[in-house]
């Protein structure tokens, strides 16, 4: 039995989870949870034991200096809680970490143990995959669930996917078998510009999450960063005629397919979001604390190398990859993110294990260095 100390009784709690790695194209999903944690000042109350779930040759610990003292940062998954105020206050339990290297069933059972003890009413798992979608159009976000009743009541798709899956799909099925309502939200990232960060996809996930749980989410500078990202990709694509033609073909296919959907529920949803933001009467933050030792290290404005204290700043979008003929990424919600052209499953955090292992990490002082 999990005993939680210092965690008050939560109000209508919803668990929101994202994991770096295979199901996190462009780091869009993990950055979305990092944004929630930063904007609402999440207070960490638990971290999973890194020894149980991670291969440190894949997700390596890092050593860094803090006031002349050497410290080790271990990869892990952290849980934090925020209370969102307003007329109808509610709590969010944020789960942010790295896709585990081993013992996935135990990993999911441990998270479900926390959900049970905290009285979580709904689990929302964020993911991002590579798809044949143009960067110039709104990012498609699909909501799926394994529960047919939940699909009907929340206007979601009932997943029919078959094939390889990641920790997002495994955790959703574990929730279903445990009787915990679970939803996955998937953003489609253009496969020809798959490198992180992708603030436009992160923004789309947060907008869909806002609609799903009926909370106003503070977006900060994210809309501005999304516009800057798209402008940068526009400029880079214009430098390559083949890429420009390919993007145009994707735009035409997308516009033709979605023309009948340009009315009805989609427009009503956008109008409701506009009214929420115009009124400015959405929830406010009441909780304090921070989710990681390094603070904003997981934000979409990526820190430079060197862990805490690294230089940060806006990241110029990488040059779009030239499309290969006859290649079309799988857009199924649980599909492998590597199905796009020139893409691989390691486009998320696992692409370079040493690049940002301290994004979600368990910190220890020099006395832990013997574990290295």
Secondary structure, DSSP 8 states (H G I E B T S, - for coil): ----SS----SS-EEEEEEESTTBGGGHHHHHHHHHHHHTT-EEEEE--HHHH--TTTS--EEEEETTEEEEEEE--EEEEEEE-STT-EEEEEEEEE--SS-HHHHHHHHHHHHHHHT--EEEEEEEEEES--TTS---EEEEES-HHHHHHTT-EE----S---HHHHHHHHHHHTT--EEEEEEEEEGGG-SS--HHHHHHHHHHHHHHHT-----TTHHHHHHHHHHHHHHHHHT-HHHHHHHHHHHHHHHHHHGGGSSTHHHHHHHHHHHHHHHT----B-----SSTTGGGGSSS---SSSTT---------------TT------TTS-GGGSTT--GGGSGGGGTTTSTTSSEEEE-GGGGGG-
